Amino acid sequence: MSKLFDDNRTYVLGDPELELFGDRAKLAQWRHKNKGPAFYRLGRKIVYRGSDLNAWAEAHRVVPAGRD
């Protein structure tokens, strides 16, 4: 699979790449419900590693029946 995010980069709320998952409120809901990709909470700052975002996206990949 091609990577959706740069594995060696960190992403913070407000980065346009994170809009792939939805708006900031959606990510906040996921964090509150312990869903979504892994993240770091550094004080009030939320940081996502690109490798964690790619792993989460790959784990939620859906392959339609009859296709590989």
Secondary structure as GFF3:
##gff-version 3
##sequence-region A 1 68
A	DSSP	beta_strand	10	12	.	.	.	ID=ss1
A	DSSP	three_ten_helix	16	20	.	.	.	ID=ss2
A	DSSP	alpha_helix	24	32	.	.	.	ID=ss3
A	DSSP	beta_strand	40	42	.	.	.	ID=ss4
A	DSSP	beta_strand	45	49	.	.	.	ID=ss5
A	DSSP	alpha_helix	50	59	.	.	.	ID=ss6
###
